[in-house]
Amino acid sequence: MVFVGAGHNALVAAAYLARAGRSVALLERATEPGGFVRTEELTLPGFLHDTYSALHPLLANGPVFAELGGELSELGLRYVQGGVSTGASLPDGRSAVIATDPGELAAELDRLGEGEAWNGLLADLAPHLDSLLPLLGMELTTPAATSLLDTLYADGTMSALPFQELVAGSAYDLITDRFRSEELRSAFLPWLSHVGLGPHDAAGALWASVFAATLTAGNPVPEGGSGRLVAALVALVERHGGVVVTGAEVDEILVGEGRATGVRTTDGATYTAAQAVVATTAPGRLYGRLLRDAPGIPVGVRSQAARFRYRRGCFQINLALSGKPHFGDPRLDLGGAVNLGRGIAELITSARQAEDGLLPAHPSISWHEPSAVDPGRAPAGSAVVRLQVMDLPLHPVGDAAHDITVEGEWTHAVAERFADRVIAEAAQHVAGLEEMILARHLLSPADIAAANPNAGPGDGNAGHNALSQGFTQRPMAAHRGGYATAVPGLYLIGAATWPGPGVTGASGRAVARTLLSPYRPR
């Protein structure tokens, strides 16, 4: 098997295949494998930051680690987490903490007056979870997935919370119908932006349910940084005879006799694929660039791929701090990912401003302090923190606060000014934050796009994830939620495919299982 790209999903797939005795070669254009999973000293020596992704709850608590974790642990991968998975902080001091200890979580829900509502939501979700959670790691075109979907739809017709309602409904409706406290709403609703969805997008209710069901299990990070996951996966692939080649950019996927036969790199090297080619890229680049001369691809499929939508960008700030930051609620100092904002109304406003091409006046922020659970990430007495704003225009045309001059692009000056705004917002939740900053590193949507030409603009290759381009429409109608492409023997994996963005390893595992089973679509 030949892989175009060596992101974490490709490495997961290659690990399964290599362990089964298959020959695998991964070709990565960058000087290091891992794609958007990387740890670097971005600010100052001794401060280890996750350059892109950081938290791995669905991988560490899911089937990939259950099946590969033994070997990955032998190769140096260890997950750590604190007692807090997520939470929310409001500027007036109100807060919510989602603890991993069931007793502490129950006490917090009772404090917020949400215990009955929470238990009611989980009870309504319970009939679906045994089918829904496995579905996140399956190719939706397989008979097993079709059977699970049939079960979910059939069982949902008479349930208090029909599966149909989760698929078509918004996270805003689900969360605000169930919960009354601004604190608990603010703990969960911002998570939708991490999977390419807005508060009012269809299919958001399904993802809000997934977060409610899974985040209470924890929000783990690899000890030493996300890069440790990549290092362990590469070592696992190589242990079983696989090859990872860096500095090798694939220019074209070769097609002959009606199927993918291999690839050609920009330096003219050819790699032949006996069984399959597996690509991690965006649909537009797959059909518009890598398959540009491939015969037999329907015009409609190429058109669908070209219209794959990217609606949002991500802005990230990594901070090196001179000391440990402290929230007004000390429980929020224990790790996990905390949502900082001015409430749900402002979250909605920010998302709408971003949709209109404006820099949000009061951006909602995802705060993560990895050194809270992994002190080795920073020198003694100091800390590393990551701030993310997930709802931003890819090409800003204005500023909702009328303070930053914007002319359609993320320039260095625009990024610096917007970073100042984000840090000022965060400082309303963490006293003395601005005075603690030793150094900062910024990534605008333009920087993220430039980091990987194979990805889409601004948000990796994930793209919008609402119902029109999610679930069984992911990444487009022609693929039906599966990984087989319009070219037999060619598969597409990664953030653009089901189940979407995030470090899960789901698409890699699913396509490996397909390639190792007698059943193969198309």
C-alpha positions in Angstrom: 0.0 0.0 0.0 1.2 3.5 -0.8 0.1 6.4 1.4 0.0 10.0 0.2 0.8 11.9 3.3 1.9 10.7 6.8 -0.6 12.4 9.1 -1.9 10.6 12.2 -4.7 8.8 10.3 -2.3 7.5 7.7 0.1 6.3 10.4 -2.8 4.6 12.2 -3.9 2.8 9.0 -0.3 1.9 8.1 0.2 0.5 11.6 -2.8 -1.9 11.3 -1.7 -3.0 7.9 1.9 -3.5 8.7 1.0 -5.5 11.8 -1.0 -7.7 9.5 2.0 -8.3 7.3 1.1 -5.9 4.5 3.8 -3.8 2.8 3.3 -0.1 3.4 5.1 3.0 2.4 4.1 6.5 3.5 5.2 9.5 1.4 5.2 12.8 3.3 6.1 16.2 1.6 7.2 17.8 4.9 10.5 17.1 6.6 8.7 15.4 9.5 5.7 13.1 9.6 2.5 13.8 11.6 0.7 16.5 9.6 -1.2 18.6 12.1 0.1 16.6 15.1 3.4 18.1 16.2 5.2 19.4 19.3 7.8 22.1 19.1 9.6 24.8 21.1 7.7 27.5 19.4 8.4 30.3 21.9 11.4 29.8 24.1 13.8 26.9 24.8 12.3 24.4 27.3 8.7 25.3 26.5 7.1 22.5 24.5 4.0 23.6 22.6 1.6 21.6 20.5 1.8 23.4 17.2 -1.7 22.4 16.0 -3.8 19.7 17.7 -3.3 18.9 21.4 -6.2 16.9 23.0 -6.9 13.3 22.1 -10.1 12.1 24.0 -11.6 10.1 21.2 -8.3 8.4 20.3 -7.1 7.7 23.8 -10.5 6.5 25.0 -11.5 4.7 21.8 -10.8 1.6 19.8 -7.5 2.7 18.3 -5.7 2.9 21.6 -7.5 -0.1 22.9 -6.1 -2.1 20.0 -2.7 -0.5 19.4 -2.1 0.9 22.9 0.0 -2.0 24.1 2.7 -1.5 21.5 2.4 2.2 21.5 3.0 2.3 25.2 6.1 0.1 24.7 7.3 2.7 22.2 7.0 5.6 24.6 3.4 6.9 24.4 1.7 7.7 27.7 -1.5 9.6 28.1 -2.0 11.9 31.1 -5.0 14.0 32.2 -6.2 15.9 35.2 -9.4 15.7 37.1 -11.2 18.2 34.9 -12.1 17.4 31.3 -13.6 20.7 30.3 -15.5 23.6 31.8 -16.5 27.2 31.3 -15.5 30.6 32.7 -17.5 33.8 32.5 -16.0 37.3 33.2 -18.2 37.8 36.2 -16.7 34.8 38.0 -19.4 32.3 37.2 -18.0 28.9 36.1 -18.8 25.3 35.4 -16.4 22.3 35.8 -16.9 19.0 34.1 -15.0 16.6 36.3 -13.9 13.1 35.4 -14.9 11.8 38.9 -18.6 10.9 38.8 -19.2 12.1 42.3 -17.6 15.5 41.7 -19.5 15.9 38.4 -22.8 15.1 40.2 -22.1 17.7 42.9 -21.3 20.3 40.3 -24.5 19.6 38.4 -26.5 19.9 41.6 -24.8 23.2 42.4 -25.8 24.5 39.0 -29.3 23.1 39.4 -28.8 20.9 36.3 -28.6 17.4 37.8 -32.1 16.4 36.8 -31.7 17.8 33.3 -28.3 16.2 32.8 -29.5 12.8 33.9 -32.6 13.2 31.7 -30.4 13.9 28.6 -28.2 10.9 29.2 -31.2 8.7 29.7 -32.7 9.9 26.5 -29.4 9.3 24.7 -28.8 5.9 26.2 -30.8 3.9 23.6 -28.6 5.4 20.9 -25.1 5.3 22.3 -24.3 1.6 21.8 -24.8 2.2 18.1 -23.8 5.8 17.7 -20.3 5.7 19.3 -19.1 2.7 17.3 -20.5 4.4 14.2 -17.9 7.2 14.7 -15.2 4.7 13.8 -16.9 3.0 10.9 -17.1 3.5 7.1 -20.7 4.5 6.6 -21.1 2.6 3.4 -20.4 -0.9 4.9 -23.1 -3.3 5.7 -22.3 -3.1 9.4 -22.7 0.7 9.4 -25.9 0.5 7.3 -27.3 -2.0 9.9 -26.4 0.3 12.8 -28.0 3.3 11.0 -31.1 1.3 10.3 -31.3 0.4 14.0 -30.8 4.0 15.1 -33.5 5.3 12.8 -36.0 2.6 13.6 -35.5 2.6 17.3 -35.6 6.4 17.3 -39.1 6.7 16.0 -40.7 6.1 19.4 -37.9 7.4 21.7 -38.0 10.6 23.7 -35.1 11.9 21.7 -35.2 10.5 18.2 -32.0 9.8 16.3 -33.5 11.7 13.4 -33.7 14.8 15.7 -30.0 14.5 16.5 -29.0 14.3 12.8 -31.1 17.2 11.7 -31.1 19.4 14.8 -28.8 22.0 16.0 -26.6 22.0 19.1 -28.0 25.3 20.2 -31.5 23.8 20.3 -30.4 20.7 22.2 -28.3 22.4 24.8 -30.6 25.4 25.5 -33.7 23.2 25.6 -32.1 20.9 28.2 -30.0 23.3 30.3 -30.9 26.6 31.9 -27.6 27.7 33.5 -25.4 29.9 31.4 -22.4 28.1 32.9 -23.3 24.6 31.7 -24.4 25.8 28.3 -21.1 27.6 28.0 -19.2 24.4 28.9 -20.6 22.4 26.0 -21.9 24.6 23.2 -18.5 26.0 22.1 -17.2 22.5 21.5 -19.1 22.4 18.2 -16.6 24.7 16.6 -13.9 22.1 17.1 -15.7 19.8 14.7 -16.4 22.4 12.0 -19.9 23.3 13.1 -21.7 26.5 14.3 -24.3 26.6 17.1 -27.2 26.6 14.7 -25.9 24.1 12.1 -27.9 20.9 11.3 -26.2 17.8 12.8 -24.9 19.8 15.7 -27.2 18.0 18.1 -25.6 14.7 17.2 -22.1 16.1 18.0 -23.3 17.8 21.2 -24.6 14.4 22.3 -21.2 12.8 21.5 -19.4 15.5 23.6 -21.8 15.1 26.5 -21.4 11.3 26.4 -17.6 11.2 26.0 -16.0 14.3 27.6 -16.8 13.1 31.1 -14.3 10.2 30.5 -11.5 12.8 30.3 -9.5 14.9 27.9 -6.1 13.3 27.8 -2.9 14.5 26.2 0.3 12.6 25.4 3.0 13.1 28.0 5.6 15.3 26.4 3.2 16.6 23.7 1.2 15.5 20.8 4.4 14.7 18.9 4.8 11.7 21.1 1.8 10.1 19.4 3.4 10.6 16.0 6.8 9.3 17.2 5.2 6.1 18.6 3.1 5.5 15.5 6.1 5.9 13.2 8.1 3.5 15.4 5.2 1.0 15.3 5.0 1.1 11.5 8.7 0.7 11.1 8.8 -2.1 13.7 6.6 -4.1 11.4 8.5 -3.4 8.2 6.7 -0.2 7.0 8.6 2.7 5.5 8.0 6.4 6.1 9.7 8.7 3.6 9.8 12.4 4.3 10.6 15.2 1.8 8.7 13.2 -0.8 5.8 15.2 -2.3 3.3 13.3 -4.4 2.5 15.1 -7.6 0.1 12.6 -9.2 -1.8 9.5 -8.5 -1.3 7.0 -11.3 -4.3 5.3 -12.8 -4.2 2.3 -15.2 -6.6 -0.4 -16.2 -9.4 1.3 -14.3 -7.8 1.5 -10.9 -5.1 3.3 -8.9 -1.7 1.7 -9.5 0.7 4.0 -7.7 2.0 7.5 -7.4 4.6 9.8 -8.9 6.5 12.3 -6.8 7.6 15.8 -7.8 11.1 14.6 -8.3 10.0 11.9 -10.7 10.1 8.8 -8.4 7.4 6.3 -8.9 5.9 4.1 -6.2 3.7 1.1 -7.3 0.7 0.1 -5.2 -0.1 -3.6 -5.4 -3.4 -3.2 -3.5 -4.3 0.4 -2.8 -3.3 4.1 -2.7 -4.5 5.9 0.4 -4.5 9.7 0.3 -4.8 12.2 3.2 -5.8 15.4 1.5 -8.8 17.7 0.7 -11.3 16.6 -2.0 -10.6 19.5 -4.2 -6.9 18.7 -4.3 -7.5 15.0 -4.8 -9.7 15.4 -7.9 -8.3 18.7 -9.1 -4.6 18.1 -8.7 -3.6 14.5 -7.8 -6.1 13.0 -10.3 -5.9 15.8 -12.8 -5.2 13.4 -15.8 -7.1 10.4 -14.5 -9.6 9.1 -17.0 -13.1 8.0 -16.3 -13.9 10.3 -13.4 -17.4 11.7 -13.8 -17.6 15.5 -14.3 -20.1 15.7 -11.5 -17.7 14.1 -9.0 -15.0 16.6 -10.0 -17.5 19.4 -9.6 -18.6 18.2 -6.1 -15.0 18.1 -5.0 -14.3 21.6 -6.3 -17.2 22.9 -4.3 -16.1 21.4 -1.0 -16.8 24.2 1.5 -14.5 25.8 4.0 -16.5 28.2 6.2 -14.3 28.8 9.2 -10.7 29.4 10.2 -8.8 28.8 13.4 -6.5 31.3 15.2 -4.1 29.9 17.7 -1.8 31.5 20.2 0.8 29.6 22.2 2.1 31.3 25.3 5.2 30.8 27.4 4.3 32.1 30.9 6.5 33.0 33.8 4.3 31.3 36.3 1.2 29.1 36.7 -2.0 31.0 35.7 -5.0 31.0 38.0 -8.7 31.3 37.4 -11.1 32.7 40.0 -12.4 29.2 40.3 -9.3 27.1 41.2 -10.8 23.9 39.8 -10.3 25.3 36.3 -6.5 25.3 37.0 -6.5 21.4 36.9 -6.1 20.9 33.2 -8.5 20.0 30.4 -9.9 22.5 27.9 -11.8 25.4 29.3 -14.2 27.6 27.3 -13.7 31.3 28.0 -16.5 33.7 26.8 -19.1 36.2 27.6 -22.0 33.8 27.4 -24.0 32.0 24.7 -25.5 35.2 23.2 -21.9 36.5 22.5 -20.9 33.1 21.2 -23.7 33.3 18.7 -22.8 36.9 17.8 -19.1 36.0 17.2 -20.1 33.1 15.0 -22.3 35.4 12.9 -19.6 38.0 12.7 -17.2 35.4 11.4 -19.7 34.2 8.8 -20.0 37.8 7.6 -16.2 38.1 7.2 -15.6 40.1 10.3 -13.1 39.7 13.1 -15.3 39.0 16.2 -15.4 41.9 18.7 -15.4 39.5 21.7 -14.1 36.2 20.5 -14.9 33.0 22.4 -11.7 31.2 23.4 -10.7 27.6 24.1 -8.0 27.7 26.8 -5.7 24.7 27.4 -2.8 24.6 29.8 -1.0 21.3 29.1 1.7 21.9 31.8 -1.1 21.6 34.4 -1.1 17.9 33.9 2.4 17.5 32.3 4.8 19.7 34.2 7.7 18.7 32.0 6.3 20.7 29.1 7.8 23.9 30.7 10.7 24.9 33.0 10.0 24.6 36.7 7.7 27.3 38.0 6.5 28.3 34.5 3.7 27.2 32.2 2.6 26.7 28.6 -0.9 27.7 27.4 -2.7 27.5 24.2 -5.5 29.8 23.2 -7.7 29.0 20.2 -10.4 30.9 18.5 -12.3 28.5 16.2 -14.9 30.8 14.6 -13.0 33.2 12.3 -13.3 34.3 8.7 -10.8 32.7 6.3 -10.5 36.0 4.5 -11.5 38.9 6.8 -13.0 41.9 5.2 -13.6 44.0 8.3 -13.5 44.2 12.1 -16.7 44.0 14.2 -15.0 46.2 16.8 -13.9 48.8 14.2 -10.4 48.8 15.7 -8.3 46.7 13.3 -7.8 47.7 9.7 -8.5 44.7 7.5 -8.3 44.3 3.7 -9.3 40.8 3.0 -6.3 38.9 4.2 -4.6 37.7 7.4 -1.5 39.9 7.4 1.1 39.8 10.1 -0.2 43.1 11.5 -3.8 41.9 11.5 -2.8 38.7 13.3 -0.8 40.6 16.0 -3.6 43.1 16.7 -6.2 40.3 16.9 -3.9 38.3 19.2 -3.8 41.3 21.5 -7.6 41.3 21.6 -7.8 37.6 22.3 -5.3 37.8 25.2 -7.2 40.8 26.6 -10.4 38.8 26.6 -8.6 35.9 28.3 -7.2 38.2 30.9 -10.7 38.9 32.1 -10.8 35.3 33.3 -7.1 34.9 34.5 -5.8 37.7 36.6 -2.4 39.0 35.7 -2.2 37.0 32.4 -0.7 39.7 30.3 2.1 40.4 32.8 3.1 36.7 32.8 3.7 36.4 29.1 7.4 35.7 28.3 6.8 35.0 24.6 4.0 34.1 22.2 3.6 32.3 18.9 0.7 33.0 16.5 -0.9 30.9 13.8 -3.6 32.6 11.7 -5.9 30.8 9.3 -3.4 31.8 6.5 -0.5 30.4 8.4 -2.3 27.0 8.9 -3.1 26.9 5.2 0.5 27.7 4.2 1.8 25.0 6.6 0.3 22.2 4.4 -0.6 22.8 0.7 -2.4 19.5 0.7 -4.9 20.9 3.2 -7.8 23.3 2.7 -7.7 27.0 3.3 -7.5 28.0 6.9 -8.8 25.0 8.8 -6.7 22.1 7.7 -8.6 20.0 5.2 -11.6 19.5 7.5 -14.1 21.8 5.9 -17.6 22.6 7.0 -19.2 19.6 8.8 -22.9 20.4 8.9 -25.5 18.0 7.5 -25.1 19.2 3.9 -21.4 18.2 4.0 -21.3 15.8 6.9 -22.4 12.3 8.0 -23.5 10.3 4.9 -22.7 13.4 2.8 -19.1 13.5 4.0 -17.0 14.8 2.3 -19.4 14.9 -0.6 -22.4 13.0 -1.9 -20.3 10.8 -4.2 -18.4 9.3 -1.3 -21.5 8.7 0.9 -19.6 8.8 4.1 -17.1 6.2 2.9 -13.5 6.2 2.1 -13.6 4.7 -1.4 -13.2 7.3 -4.2 -14.4 7.4 -7.8 -11.2 5.5 -8.7 -11.1 1.9 -7.6 -8.2 1.1 -5.4 -7.9 4.7 -4.2 -9.1 5.8 -0.7 -9.4 9.2 0.9 -8.9 9.6 4.7 -8.3 12.4 7.1 -10.2 15.4 8.5 -12.3 15.9 5.3 -13.8 12.4 5.7 -16.1 10.9 8.3 -16.2 11.5 11.2 -14.4 14.8 10.6 -11.7 16.8 12.3 -9.9 15.9 15.5 -7.2 13.4 16.5 -9.2 10.2 16.5 -7.5 7.8 14.1 -11.0 6.8 13.1 -10.7 7.1 9.3 -7.3 5.4 9.3 -8.5 2.5 11.4 -11.7 2.2 9.3 -9.9 2.1 5.9 -7.3 -0.4 7.3 -10.1 -2.7 8.4 -11.7 -2.4 4.9 -8.4 -3.3 3.2 -7.9 -6.3 5.5 -11.5 -7.6 5.0 -13.0 -9.6 2.2 -15.6 -6.8 1.6 -14.3 -3.8 -0.4 -16.6 -1.1 -1.8 -16.1 -0.5 -5.5 
